[in-house]
């Protein structure tokens, strides 16, 4: 790591802990407000492998009441689930009244990972793309606040992070066959990513892009964004607006 980036990293982390503490306190307030007002919040975390989705979810949930939130990270579907409507196993995990649910990946597996890796047929992919917008509109119409985050990184950053995981006994378990194919199939992932952006970015459920080259800063912006959506009781006036250079809605072509 070059000297300048070390200094920049230090400066970010010097500010990171105090602001993270402030935002985590505010997340507790937001959770209480959602619970007391019988609201439902679904936050979808999508993005390339190693972009920092899981670590961001951990910071979001670190001090929340475990009775009133869930993290959903579904594995490969069972034989029975493969015979069901594709969305069925995800819809079972939607937030109940007064609950926040964090999707660590979501139904958008079929929009990007599955077609790239050959885990679905072309017809299955096309059917998903036809159905996903109406499904999401129904969720919003029913009163669920849905946020779709895309954690974005560059090719070289992903390569460094995959190597870092492979070299670490504590992180090696995170590396999957999809991770190992991520670099080789970078352009294919990009193609399908742009397809879902262009075809599933809607007024009801827009895509919110987060630049994640600096993971700590990206987490802060994601939390700021969520807190900006709700006028909950006791909201601190110290919360800054999200950095629009780091986090922004997708801009259609």
Secondary structure by P-SEA (a helix, b strand, c coil): ccaaaaaaaaaaaaacaaaaaaaaaaaaaaaaaaaaabbbbbbbbbbcccccaaaaaaaaccccccccbbbbbcccccccccccccaaaaaaacccccbbbbbccccccccccccccccccaaaaaaaaacaaaaaaaaaaaccbbbbbbbcccaaaaaaaaaaaaacccccccccccccccccaaaaaaaaaaaaaaccccccbbbbbbbcccaaaaaaaaaaaaaaacccccccccccccccccccccccc
